[in-house]
Amino acid sequence: MKTSGKIELVICLGSSCFSRGNRETLETLKAYLKENKLEDRVMFKGQLCSGSCNKGPVIWVNGKQYEAVTPAGAIGIIEQSFAECHER
């Protein structure tokens, strides 16, 4: 869910998702947001295990769950979310 015009990005940091790739996804997303000066447009949260371990790594953007996310895939998801925000 969007809050105050920002994209809400939640990344699962439970041990399964973290070890299956969300460690790299977290670092990739932080670097992407910093490089593109988008840090102030994203409310970034970590979450412990969401119970979707067999579908991980998992992230949520504005409440929508994305499964089996790779670092590159996470960048695409964020870019798509920004594009959708501009369309509204």
N, CA, C and O atoms as a CHARMM CRD file, in Angstrom:
* protein
*
  352
    1    1 MET  N      0.84000  -1.17300   0.00000 PROA 1      0.00000
    2    1 MET  CA     0.00000   0.00000   0.00000 PROA 1      0.00000
    3    1 MET  C      0.88700   1.24000   0.00000 PROA 1      0.00000
    4    1 MET  O      1.85100   1.31800   0.76100 PROA 1      0.00000
    5    2 LYS  N      0.56300   2.20100  -0.84800 PROA 2      0.00000
    6    2 LYS  CA     1.34900   3.42900  -0.92000 PROA 2      0.00000
    7    2 LYS  C      1.02300   4.32500   0.25900 PROA 2      0.00000
    8    2 LYS  O     -0.12600   4.43900   0.68600 PROA 2      0.00000
    9    3 THR  N      2.05200   4.94700   0.76400 PROA 3      0.00000
   10    3 THR  CA     1.89900   5.87100   1.87200 PROA 3      0.00000
   11    3 THR  C      2.55700   7.18600   1.47800 PROA 3      0.00000
   12    3 THR  O      3.73000   7.21000   1.10600 PROA 3      0.00000
   13    4 SER  N      1.80600   8.27900   1.55900 PROA 4      0.00000
   14    4 SER  CA     2.30300   9.62600   1.28400 PROA 4      0.00000
   15    4 SER  C      3.05300   9.71800  -0.04600 PROA 4      0.00000
   16    4 SER  O      4.11700  10.33200  -0.11500 PROA 4      0.00000
   17    5 GLY  N      2.50500   9.11200  -1.09600 PROA 5      0.00000
   18    5 GLY  CA     3.09000   9.22400  -2.42700 PROA 5      0.00000
   19    5 GLY  C      4.34500   8.40800  -2.65500 PROA 5      0.00000
   20    5 GLY  O      4.98500   8.53000  -3.69900 PROA 5      0.00000
   21    6 LYS  N      4.70100   7.58600  -1.69900 PROA 6      0.00000
   22    6 LYS  CA     5.90400   6.77000  -1.82900 PROA 6      0.00000
   23    6 LYS  C      5.52600   5.34000  -2.19500 PROA 6      0.00000
   24    6 LYS  O      4.42900   4.87000  -1.89100 PROA 6      0.00000
   25    7 ILE  N      6.44700   4.67000  -2.84400 PROA 7      0.00000
   26    7 ILE  CA     6.29300   3.24200  -3.09100 PROA 7      0.00000
   27    7 ILE  C      6.71400   2.52000  -1.82500 PROA 7      0.00000
   28    7 ILE  O      7.76600   2.80500  -1.25300 PROA 7      0.00000
   29    8 GLU  N      5.87900   1.57800  -1.39100 PROA 8      0.00000
   30    8 GLU  CA     6.23200   0.77700  -0.22400 PROA 8      0.00000
   31    8 GLU  C      6.89300  -0.50700  -0.70400 PROA 8      0.00000
   32    8 GLU  O      6.28300  -1.29100  -1.43200 PROA 8      0.00000
   33    9 LEU  N      8.11500  -0.71900  -0.30700 PROA 9      0.00000
   34    9 LEU  CA     8.90500  -1.88600  -0.68900 PROA 9      0.00000
   35    9 LEU  C      9.25500  -2.66200   0.57100 PROA 9      0.00000
   36    9 LEU  O      9.93200  -2.14700   1.46100 PROA 9      0.00000
   37   10 VAL  N      8.78700  -3.90600   0.64000 PROA 10     0.00000
   38   10 VAL  CA     9.06400  -4.76600   1.78300 PROA 10     0.00000
   39   10 VAL  C      9.84200  -5.96800   1.26000 PROA 10     0.00000
   40   10 VAL  O      9.43400  -6.61600   0.29700 PROA 10     0.00000
   41   11 ILE  N     10.95300  -6.25200   1.90000 PROA 11     0.00000
   42   11 ILE  CA    11.78700  -7.37600   1.48500 PROA 11     0.00000
   43   11 ILE  C     11.86400  -8.37600   2.63600 PROA 11     0.00000
   44   11 ILE  O     12.15100  -8.01200   3.77600 PROA 11     0.00000
   45   12 CYS  N     11.60100  -9.64300   2.31500 PROA 12     0.00000
   46   12 CYS  CA    11.65900 -10.68600   3.33700 PROA 12     0.00000
   47   12 CYS  C     13.12400 -10.95000   3.68400 PROA 12     0.00000
   48   12 CYS  O     13.94700 -11.23400   2.81400 PROA 12     0.00000
   49   13 LEU  N     13.42200 -10.84700   4.96500 PROA 13     0.00000
   50   13 LEU  CA    14.77200 -11.09200   5.45000 PROA 13     0.00000
   51   13 LEU  C     14.83000 -12.33800   6.32100 PROA 13     0.00000
   52   13 LEU  O     15.77700 -12.53100   7.08300 PROA 13     0.00000
   53   14 GLY  N     13.79700 -13.19100   6.20100 PROA 14     0.00000
   54   14 GLY  CA    13.82200 -14.47200   6.89200 PROA 14     0.00000
   55   14 GLY  C     14.99300 -15.29200   6.36800 PROA 14     0.00000
   56   14 GLY  O     15.48200 -15.04700   5.26500 PROA 14     0.00000
   57   15 SER  N     15.43900 -16.25300   7.14800 PROA 15     0.00000
   58   15 SER  CA    16.66300 -16.97600   6.79300 PROA 15     0.00000
   59   15 SER  C     16.58900 -17.65100   5.42700 PROA 15     0.00000
   60   15 SER  O     17.58600 -17.66200   4.70500 PROA 15     0.00000
   61   16 SER  N     15.45000 -18.21000   5.05400 PROA 16     0.00000
   62   16 SER  CA    15.34200 -18.89000   3.76300 PROA 16     0.00000
   63   16 SER  C     15.45500 -17.89300   2.60500 PROA 16     0.00000
   64   16 SER  O     16.27000 -18.08500   1.70300 PROA 16     0.00000
   65   17 CYS  N     14.65100 -16.84100   2.62700 PROA 17     0.00000
   66   17 CYS  CA    14.70000 -15.84000   1.54800 PROA 17     0.00000
   67   17 CYS  C     16.06100 -15.14900   1.50300 PROA 17     0.00000
   68   17 CYS  O     16.61000 -14.89900   0.43000 PROA 17     0.00000
   69   18 PHE  N     16.59200 -14.84500   2.68200 PROA 18     0.00000
   70   18 PHE  CA    17.87800 -14.14500   2.74800 PROA 18     0.00000
   71   18 PHE  C     18.97800 -14.98800   2.12600 PROA 18     0.00000
   72   18 PHE  O     19.78100 -14.48700   1.33900 PROA 18     0.00000
   73   19 SER  N     19.01500 -16.27700   2.48000 PROA 19     0.00000
   74   19 SER  CA    20.07800 -17.14100   1.94500 PROA 19     0.00000
   75   19 SER  C     19.84000 -17.52600   0.48400 PROA 19     0.00000
   76   19 SER  O     20.78300 -17.89200  -0.21800 PROA 19     0.00000
   77   20 ARG  N     18.59400 -17.44700   0.02300 PROA 20     0.00000
   78   20 ARG  CA    18.27500 -17.80700  -1.36600 PROA 20     0.00000
   79   20 ARG  C     18.41400 -16.62800  -2.33000 PROA 20     0.00000
   80   20 ARG  O     18.17300 -16.77500  -3.52800 PROA 20     0.00000
   81   21 GLY  N     18.80200 -15.46500  -1.81400 PROA 21     0.00000
   82   21 GLY  CA    19.07500 -14.36500  -2.72700 PROA 21     0.00000
   83   21 GLY  C     18.67600 -12.98400  -2.27700 PROA 21     0.00000
   84   21 GLY  O     19.12900 -12.00000  -2.86400 PROA 21     0.00000
   85   22 ASN  N     17.83800 -12.86800  -1.24900 PROA 22     0.00000
   86   22 ASN  CA    17.41700 -11.52900  -0.85500 PROA 22     0.00000
   87   22 ASN  C     18.54400 -10.71700  -0.23300 PROA 22     0.00000
   88   22 ASN  O     18.43200  -9.49600  -0.12000 PROA 22     0.00000
   89   23 ARG  N     19.62700 -11.36900   0.17300 PROA 23     0.00000
   90   23 ARG  CA    20.79800 -10.61000   0.63400 PROA 23     0.00000
   91   23 ARG  C     21.30900  -9.75600  -0.52400 PROA 23     0.00000
   92   23 ARG  O     21.53700  -8.55700  -0.36100 PROA 23     0.00000
   93   24 GLU  N     21.48800 -10.37100  -1.69000 PROA 24     0.00000
   94   24 GLU  CA    21.96300  -9.65100  -2.87400 PROA 24     0.00000
   95   24 GLU  C     20.90200  -8.67200  -3.39500 PROA 24     0.00000
   96   24 GLU  O     21.21900  -7.56900  -3.83900 PROA 24     0.00000
   97   25 THR  N     19.63900  -9.10400  -3.33100 PROA 25     0.00000
   98   25 THR  CA    18.55100  -8.23000  -3.78400 PROA 25     0.00000
   99   25 THR  C     18.50800  -6.96200  -2.95700 PROA 25     0.00000
  100   25 THR  O     18.34700  -5.87100  -3.50300 PROA 25     0.00000
  101   26 LEU  N     18.65000  -7.09000  -1.64700 PROA 26     0.00000
  102   26 LEU  CA    18.65900  -5.93100  -0.75500 PROA 26     0.00000
  103   26 LEU  C     19.76200  -4.95900  -1.14900 PROA 26     0.00000
  104   26 LEU  O     19.51100  -3.76300  -1.29400 PROA 26     0.00000
  105   27 GLU  N     20.97800  -5.46100  -1.32300 PROA 27     0.00000
  106   27 GLU  CA    22.10600  -4.59100  -1.67800 PROA 27     0.00000
  107   27 GLU  C     21.91600  -3.97000  -3.06500 PROA 27     0.00000
  108   27 GLU  O     22.23600  -2.80000  -3.27500 PROA 27     0.00000
  109   28 THR  N     21.40000  -4.75300  -4.00000 PROA 28     0.00000
  110   28 THR  CA    21.16500  -4.25400  -5.35600 PROA 28     0.00000
  111   28 THR  C     20.12300  -3.13800  -5.35000 PROA 28     0.00000
  112   28 THR  O     20.30800  -2.10900  -6.00000 PROA 28     0.00000
  113   29 LEU  N     19.04000  -3.34000  -4.62300 PROA 29     0.00000
  114   29 LEU  CA    17.99000  -2.31800  -4.55700 PROA 29     0.00000
  115   29 LEU  C     18.48200  -1.04800  -3.87400 PROA 29     0.00000
  116   29 LEU  O     18.20100   0.05500  -4.34200 PROA 29     0.00000
  117   30 LYS  N     19.21100  -1.19200  -2.77800 PROA 30     0.00000
  118   30 LYS  CA    19.73800  -0.01100  -2.09200 PROA 30     0.00000
  119   30 LYS  C     20.66400   0.77700  -3.02300 PROA 30     0.00000
  120   30 LYS  O     20.58900   2.00400  -3.07900 PROA 30     0.00000
  121   31 ALA  N     21.52500   0.08300  -3.74200 PROA 31     0.00000
  122   31 ALA  CA    22.44400   0.75900  -4.66700 PROA 31     0.00000
  123   31 ALA  C     21.67500   1.42400  -5.80700 PROA 31     0.00000
  124   31 ALA  O     21.98200   2.55700  -6.17600 PROA 31     0.00000
  125   32 TYR  N     20.69100   0.74100  -6.36200 PROA 32     0.00000
  126   32 TYR  CA    19.88700   1.29400  -7.46800 PROA 32     0.00000
  127   32 TYR  C     19.17000   2.56900  -7.01600 PROA 32     0.00000
  128   32 TYR  O     19.20200   3.58100  -7.71600 PROA 32     0.00000
  129   33 LEU  N     18.53400   2.52100  -5.86700 PROA 33     0.00000
  130   33 LEU  CA    17.80200   3.68400  -5.37200 PROA 33     0.00000
  131   33 LEU  C     18.74000   4.85700  -5.11900 PROA 33     0.00000
  132   33 LEU  O     18.40100   6.00200  -5.41700 PROA 33     0.00000
  133   34 LYS  N     19.92100   4.57500  -4.57000 PROA 34     0.00000
  134   34 LYS  CA    20.89300   5.64300  -4.30600 PROA 34     0.00000
  135   34 LYS  C     21.42400   6.23200  -5.60900 PROA 34     0.00000
  136   34 LYS  O     21.46900   7.45300  -5.76500 PROA 34     0.00000
  137   35 GLU  N     21.82800   5.37100  -6.54700 PROA 35     0.00000
  138   35 GLU  CA    22.37900   5.83600  -7.82200 PROA 35     0.00000
  139   35 GLU  C     21.38400   6.68400  -8.61200 PROA 35     0.00000
  140   35 GLU  O     21.77200   7.61700  -9.31500 PROA 35     0.00000
  141   36 ASN  N     20.09800   6.35200  -8.49200 PROA 36     0.00000
  142   36 ASN  CA    19.06100   7.05700  -9.24800 PROA 36     0.00000
  143   36 ASN  C     18.34700   8.12400  -8.42200 PROA 36     0.00000
  144   36 ASN  O     17.33500   8.68500  -8.84300 PROA 36     0.00000
  145   37 LYS  N     18.89800   8.39300  -7.23400 PROA 37     0.00000
  146   37 LYS  CA    18.35000   9.42300  -6.34200 PROA 37     0.00000
  147   37 LYS  C     16.84300   9.22900  -6.10400 PROA 37     0.00000
  148   37 LYS  O     16.05200  10.16900  -6.17800 PROA 37     0.00000
  149   38 LEU  N     16.48700   7.98300  -5.81700 PROA 38     0.00000
  150   38 LEU  CA    15.08600   7.62600  -5.59200 PROA 38     0.00000
  151   38 LEU  C     14.80800   7.22300  -4.14900 PROA 38     0.00000
  152   38 LEU  O     13.70000   6.79800  -3.82300 PROA 38     0.00000
  153   39 GLU  N     15.80400   7.35300  -3.29100 PROA 39     0.00000
  154   39 GLU  CA    15.65400   6.90100  -1.90800 PROA 39     0.00000
  155   39 GLU  C     14.48000   7.57500  -1.20000 PROA 39     0.00000
  156   39 GLU  O     13.81500   6.94700  -0.37600 PROA 39     0.00000
  157   40 ASP  N     14.22000   8.84100  -1.51000 PROA 40     0.00000
  158   40 ASP  CA    13.13900   9.55900  -0.84000 PROA 40     0.00000
  159   40 ASP  C     11.76500   9.21100  -1.40600 PROA 40     0.00000
  160   40 ASP  O     10.75100   9.65700  -0.87000 PROA 40     0.00000
  161   41 ARG  N     11.71400   8.42100  -2.48100 PROA 41     0.00000
  162   41 ARG  CA    10.43400   8.03600  -3.09100 PROA 41     0.00000
  163   41 ARG  C     10.01200   6.62000  -2.71800 PROA 41     0.00000
  164   41 ARG  O      8.99500   6.12200  -3.20000 PROA 41     0.00000
  165   42 VAL  N     10.80300   5.97200  -1.85200 PROA 42     0.00000
  166   42 VAL  CA    10.52600   4.58800  -1.46800 PROA 42     0.00000
  167   42 VAL  C     10.55300   4.46300   0.05100 PROA 42     0.00000
  168   42 VAL  O     11.48200   4.93000   0.71000 PROA 42     0.00000
  169   43 MET  N      9.52300   3.82800   0.59100 PROA 43     0.00000
  170   43 MET  CA     9.51600   3.46200   1.99400 PROA 43     0.00000
  171   43 MET  C      9.97100   2.00500   2.02900 PROA 43     0.00000
  172   43 MET  O      9.22100   1.10000   1.66600 PROA 43     0.00000
  173   44 PHE  N     11.19000   1.79600   2.46500 PROA 44     0.00000
  174   44 PHE  CA    11.87200   0.50600   2.40700 PROA 44     0.00000
  175   44 PHE  C     11.78500  -0.15500   3.78500 PROA 44     0.00000
  176   44 PHE  O     12.17300   0.44100   4.79000 PROA 44     0.00000
  177   45 LYS  N     11.27400  -1.38600   3.82600 PROA 45     0.00000
  178   45 LYS  CA    11.15000  -2.11400   5.08300 PROA 45     0.00000
  179   45 LYS  C     11.67700  -3.52300   4.92100 PROA 45     0.00000
  180   45 LYS  O     11.58100  -4.11500   3.84600 PROA 45     0.00000
  181   46 GLY  N     12.23000  -4.05100   5.98600 PROA 46     0.00000
  182   46 GLY  CA    12.58400  -5.46100   6.05000 PROA 46     0.00000
  183   46 GLY  C     11.53300  -6.17200   6.87400 PROA 46     0.00000
  184   46 GLY  O     10.90900  -5.57500   7.75100 PROA 46     0.00000
  185   47 GLN  N     11.33800  -7.43800   6.59300 PROA 47     0.00000
  186   47 GLN  CA    10.35300  -8.22000   7.32500 PROA 47     0.00000
  187   47 GLN  C     10.94400  -9.59600   7.60500 PROA 47     0.00000
  188   47 GLN  O     11.61700 -10.17000   6.74900 PROA 47     0.00000
  189   48 LEU  N     10.70100 -10.11700   8.77600 PROA 48     0.00000
  190   48 LEU  CA    11.13600 -11.47200   9.06600 PROA 48     0.00000
  191   48 LEU  C     10.21800 -12.44200   8.33500 PROA 48     0.00000
  192   48 LEU  O      9.28600 -12.01300   7.65500 PROA 48     0.00000
  193   49 CYS  N     10.45800 -13.69100   8.46000 PROA 49     0.00000
  194   49 CYS  CA     9.78300 -14.72400   7.67400 PROA 49     0.00000
  195   49 CYS  C      8.29100 -14.45400   7.48800 PROA 49     0.00000
  196   49 CYS  O      7.56100 -14.17100   8.43800 PROA 49     0.00000
  197   50 SER  N      7.87200 -14.55000   6.24200 PROA 50     0.00000
  198   50 SER  CA     6.47900 -14.29700   5.88200 PROA 50     0.00000
  199   50 SER  C      5.69200 -15.58200   5.71000 PROA 50     0.00000
  200   50 SER  O      4.48300 -15.54300   5.48100 PROA 50     0.00000
  201   51 GLY  N      6.36800 -16.73000   5.81800 PROA 51     0.00000
  202   51 GLY  CA     5.70100 -18.00900   5.63500 PROA 51     0.00000
  203   51 GLY  C      5.61800 -18.44800   4.18600 PROA 51     0.00000
  204   51 GLY  O      4.95900 -19.44100   3.87600 PROA 51     0.00000
  205   52 SER  N      6.26800 -17.73300   3.30800 PROA 52     0.00000
  206   52 SER  CA     6.27500 -18.07500   1.88200 PROA 52     0.00000
  207   52 SER  C      7.63900 -18.62100   1.47500 PROA 52     0.00000
  208   52 SER  O      8.09900 -18.38300   0.35800 PROA 52     0.00000
  209   53 CYS  N      8.26700 -19.33300   2.35900 PROA 53     0.00000
  210   53 CYS  CA     9.64700 -19.79600   2.15600 PROA 53     0.00000
  211   53 CYS  C      9.83500 -20.57800   0.86500 PROA 53     0.00000
  212   53 CYS  O     10.84500 -20.41900   0.17900 PROA 53     0.00000
  213   54 ASN  N      8.86000 -21.42400   0.53200 PROA 54     0.00000
  214   54 ASN  CA     8.99300 -22.23600  -0.67600 PROA 54     0.00000
  215   54 ASN  C      8.81400 -21.42600  -1.95200 PROA 54     0.00000
  216   54 ASN  O      9.03600 -21.94500  -3.04600 PROA 54     0.00000
  217   55 LYS  N      8.41600 -20.16600  -1.83300 PROA 55     0.00000
  218   55 LYS  CA     8.21700 -19.30000  -3.00300 PROA 55     0.00000
  219   55 LYS  C      9.29600 -18.23300  -3.11000 PROA 55     0.00000
  220   55 LYS  O      9.27700 -17.42100  -4.03500 PROA 55     0.00000
  221   56 GLY  N     10.22800 -18.22700  -2.18000 PROA 56     0.00000
  222   56 GLY  CA    11.20900 -17.15800  -2.06800 PROA 56     0.00000
  223   56 GLY  C     12.32700 -17.23400  -3.07700 PROA 56     0.00000
  224   56 GLY  O     12.48800 -18.21700  -3.80000 PROA 56     0.00000
  225   57 PRO  N     13.07200 -16.19200  -3.10200 PROA 57     0.00000
  226   57 PRO  CA    12.99700 -14.96400  -2.31600 PROA 57     0.00000
  227   57 PRO  C     11.74100 -14.14500  -2.66000 PROA 57     0.00000
  228   57 PRO  O     11.31200 -14.08700  -3.81200 PROA 57     0.00000
  229   58 VAL  N     11.17600 -13.52300  -1.63700 PROA 58     0.00000
  230   58 VAL  CA     9.91400 -12.80100  -1.76000 PROA 58     0.00000
  231   58 VAL  C     10.12200 -11.32900  -1.42500 PROA 58     0.00000
  232   58 VAL  O     10.84100 -10.98700  -0.48600 PROA 58     0.00000
  233   59 ILE  N      9.47500 -10.45700  -2.21400 PROA 59     0.00000
  234   59 ILE  CA     9.37300  -9.03500  -1.88400 PROA 59     0.00000
  235   59 ILE  C      7.92700  -8.61100  -2.13100 PROA 59     0.00000
  236   59 ILE  O      7.18100  -9.29500  -2.83200 PROA 59     0.00000
  237   60 TRP  N      7.54300  -7.48600  -1.55300 PROA 60     0.00000
  238   60 TRP  CA     6.22800  -6.89100  -1.79400 PROA 60     0.00000
  239   60 TRP  C      6.44600  -5.45200  -2.21900 PROA 60     0.00000
  240   60 TRP  O      7.27200  -4.74100  -1.64600 PROA 60     0.00000
  241   61 VAL  N      5.70700  -5.03300  -3.21600 PROA 61     0.00000
  242   61 VAL  CA     5.72200  -3.63200  -3.64100 PROA 61     0.00000
  243   61 VAL  C      4.27500  -3.16700  -3.61900 PROA 61     0.00000
  244   61 VAL  O      3.42100  -3.70000  -4.32800 PROA 61     0.00000
  245   62 ASN  N      4.02000  -2.16300  -2.79200 PROA 62     0.00000
  246   62 ASN  CA     2.66600  -1.63300  -2.60800 PROA 62     0.00000
  247   62 ASN  C      1.65800  -2.74100  -2.31600 PROA 62     0.00000
  248   62 ASN  O      0.53200  -2.72100  -2.81200 PROA 62     0.00000
  249   63 GLY  N      2.08400  -3.71000  -1.49900 PROA 63     0.00000
  250   63 GLY  CA     1.19700  -4.77400  -1.06500 PROA 63     0.00000
  251   63 GLY  C      1.11600  -5.97600  -1.99100 PROA 63     0.00000
  252   63 GLY  O      0.52500  -6.99100  -1.62400 PROA 63     0.00000
  253   64 LYS  N      1.68900  -5.88700  -3.17300 PROA 64     0.00000
  254   64 LYS  CA     1.65800  -7.00600  -4.12100 PROA 64     0.00000
  255   64 LYS  C      2.89200  -7.87700  -3.91100 PROA 64     0.00000
  256   64 LYS  O      4.01900  -7.38400  -3.89900 PROA 64     0.00000
  257   65 GLN  N      2.66100  -9.18800  -3.74500 PROA 65     0.00000
  258   65 GLN  CA     3.76300 -10.11400  -3.48700 PROA 65     0.00000
  259   65 GLN  C      4.38200 -10.58200  -4.80000 PROA 65     0.00000
  260   65 GLN  O      3.68500 -10.93100  -5.75300 PROA 65     0.00000
  261   66 TYR  N      5.70400 -10.57700  -4.81800 PROA 66     0.00000
  262   66 TYR  CA     6.49000 -11.09900  -5.94600 PROA 66     0.00000
  263   66 TYR  C      7.33600 -12.24500  -5.41600 PROA 66     0.00000
  264   66 TYR  O      7.97500 -12.12800  -4.37000 PROA 66     0.00000
  265   67 GLU  N      7.33300 -13.34800  -6.14300 PROA 67     0.00000
  266   67 GLU  CA     8.00700 -14.56000  -5.69500 PROA 67     0.00000
  267   67 GLU  C      9.18800 -14.89000  -6.58700 PROA 67     0.00000
  268   67 GLU  O      9.25300 -14.46400  -7.74000 PROA 67     0.00000
  269   68 ALA  N     10.12900 -15.66100  -6.03400 PROA 68     0.00000
  270   68 ALA  CA    11.32900 -16.10700  -6.75700 PROA 68     0.00000
  271   68 ALA  C     12.04900 -14.91700  -7.40000 PROA 68     0.00000
  272   68 ALA  O     12.45100 -14.97100  -8.56300 PROA 68     0.00000
  273   69 VAL  N     12.19900 -13.85500  -6.62800 PROA 69     0.00000
  274   69 VAL  CA    12.76700 -12.60300  -7.12100 PROA 69     0.00000
  275   69 VAL  C     14.29800 -12.68700  -7.16600 PROA 69     0.00000
  276   69 VAL  O     14.94200 -13.11100  -6.20700 PROA 69     0.00000
  277   70 THR  N     14.84900 -12.27600  -8.28800 PROA 70     0.00000
  278   70 THR  CA    16.29700 -12.14800  -8.43700 PROA 70     0.00000
  279   70 THR  C     16.65800 -10.67300  -8.26400 PROA 70     0.00000
  280   70 THR  O     15.77700  -9.81700  -8.33800 PROA 70     0.00000
  281   71 PRO  N     17.93200 -10.36100  -8.03500 PROA 71     0.00000
  282   71 PRO  CA    18.31300  -8.94900  -7.94000 PROA 71     0.00000
  283   71 PRO  C     17.92500  -8.15700  -9.19000 PROA 71     0.00000
  284   71 PRO  O     17.38200  -7.05800  -9.07800 PROA 71     0.00000
  285   72 ALA  N     18.19400  -8.69400 -10.36000 PROA 72     0.00000
  286   72 ALA  CA    17.83400  -7.99000 -11.60000 PROA 72     0.00000
  287   72 ALA  C     16.32400  -7.87400 -11.74200 PROA 72     0.00000
  288   72 ALA  O     15.81400  -6.84700 -12.18900 PROA 72     0.00000
  289   73 GLY  N     15.61600  -8.91900 -11.36500 PROA 73     0.00000
  290   73 GLY  CA    14.15500  -8.88300 -11.43000 PROA 73     0.00000
  291   73 GLY  C     13.57100  -7.84100 -10.49500 PROA 73     0.00000
  292   73 GLY  O     12.56400  -7.20900 -10.81600 PROA 73     0.00000
  293   74 ALA  N     14.19900  -7.65800  -9.33600 PROA 74     0.00000
  294   74 ALA  CA    13.71900  -6.65700  -8.38100 PROA 74     0.00000
  295   74 ALA  C     13.83700  -5.25000  -8.95900 PROA 74     0.00000
  296   74 ALA  O     12.96600  -4.41000  -8.73100 PROA 74     0.00000
  297   75 ILE  N     14.90200  -4.99000  -9.70000 PROA 75     0.00000
  298   75 ILE  CA    15.06200  -3.67800 -10.34500 PROA 75     0.00000
  299   75 ILE  C     13.92400  -3.46000 -11.33800 PROA 75     0.00000
  300   75 ILE  O     13.34500  -2.37500 -11.38800 PROA 75     0.00000
  301   76 GLY  N     13.60500  -4.46700 -12.11600 PROA 76     0.00000
  302   76 GLY  CA    12.49900  -4.37100 -13.07300 PROA 76     0.00000
  303   76 GLY  C     11.17200  -4.11100 -12.38300 PROA 76     0.00000
  304   76 GLY  O     10.36200  -3.32000 -12.86600 PROA 76     0.00000
  305   77 ILE  N     10.94700  -4.77300 -11.25500 PROA 77     0.00000
  306   77 ILE  CA     9.70900  -4.57700 -10.50300 PROA 77     0.00000
  307   77 ILE  C      9.61000  -3.13500 -10.00700 PROA 77     0.00000
  308   77 ILE  O      8.55400  -2.50900 -10.10800 PROA 77     0.00000
  309   78 ILE  N     10.69900  -2.61800  -9.47900 PROA 78     0.00000
  310   78 ILE  CA    10.70200  -1.23500  -8.97400 PROA 78     0.00000
  311   78 ILE  C     10.49200  -0.24300 -10.11600 PROA 78     0.00000
  312   78 ILE  O      9.71300   0.70100  -9.98400 PROA 78     0.00000
  313   79 GLU  N     11.17700  -0.45400 -11.22600 PROA 79     0.00000
  314   79 GLU  CA    11.01000   0.44600 -12.38000 PROA 79     0.00000
  315   79 GLU  C      9.56500   0.43600 -12.86100 PROA 79     0.00000
  316   79 GLU  O      9.01200   1.48700 -13.18200 PROA 79     0.00000
  317   80 GLN  N      8.95500  -0.73600 -12.91200 PROA 80     0.00000
  318   80 GLN  CA     7.55400  -0.84700 -13.32400 PROA 80     0.00000
  319   80 GLN  C      6.64700  -0.10800 -12.33900 PROA 80     0.00000
  320   80 GLN  O      5.69200   0.55400 -12.74400 PROA 80     0.00000
  321   81 SER  N      6.94500  -0.22200 -11.06400 PROA 81     0.00000
  322   81 SER  CA     6.14000   0.45000 -10.03800 PROA 81     0.00000
  323   81 SER  C      6.22700   1.96100 -10.17200 PROA 81     0.00000
  324   81 SER  O      5.22000   2.65500 -10.02600 PROA 81     0.00000
  325   82 PHE  N      7.42800   2.48400 -10.45000 PROA 82     0.00000
  326   82 PHE  CA     7.56400   3.92100 -10.66800 PROA 82     0.00000
  327   82 PHE  C      6.80000   4.35600 -11.90900 PROA 82     0.00000
  328   82 PHE  O      6.15900   5.40700 -11.89800 PROA 82     0.00000
  329   83 ALA  N      6.85500   3.56800 -12.97900 PROA 83     0.00000
  330   83 ALA  CA     6.13100   3.88800 -14.20700 PROA 83     0.00000
  331   83 ALA  C      4.62800   3.93200 -13.94900 PROA 83     0.00000
  332   83 ALA  O      3.94300   4.83000 -14.43800 PROA 83     0.00000
  333   84 GLU  N      4.10900   2.97000 -13.18400 PROA 84     0.00000
  334   84 GLU  CA     2.69000   2.93700 -12.86400 PROA 84     0.00000
  335   84 GLU  C      2.27900   4.14400 -12.02300 PROA 84     0.00000
  336   84 GLU  O      1.17200   4.66100 -12.17900 PROA 84     0.00000
  337   85 CYS  N      3.15600   4.59200 -11.14100 PROA 85     0.00000
  338   85 CYS  CA     2.86300   5.78000 -10.31500 PROA 85     0.00000
  339   85 CYS  C      2.73600   7.02700 -11.19100 PROA 85     0.00000
  340   85 CYS  O      1.90700   7.89700 -10.92300 PROA 85     0.00000
  341   86 HSD  N      3.56500   7.11100 -12.24200 PROA 86     0.00000
  342   86 HSD  CA     3.52700   8.26600 -13.13600 PROA 86     0.00000
  343   86 HSD  C      2.27500   8.27000 -13.98400 PROA 86     0.00000
  344   86 HSD  O      1.81900   9.33500 -14.39900 PROA 86     0.00000
  345   87 GLU  N      1.70100   7.09200 -14.25500 PROA 87     0.00000
  346   87 GLU  CA     0.51500   6.99700 -15.09100 PROA 87     0.00000
  347   87 GLU  C     -0.73100   7.47700 -14.35500 PROA 87     0.00000
  348   87 GLU  O     -1.71800   7.84800 -14.99100 PROA 87     0.00000
  349   88 ARG  N     -0.70100   7.47600 -13.03900 PROA 88     0.00000
  350   88 ARG  CA    -1.88000   7.84600 -12.24700 PROA 88     0.00000
  351   88 ARG  C     -2.01200   9.32400 -12.10100 PROA 88     0.00000
  352   88 ARG  O     -2.95100   9.79900 -11.46400 PROA 88     0.00000
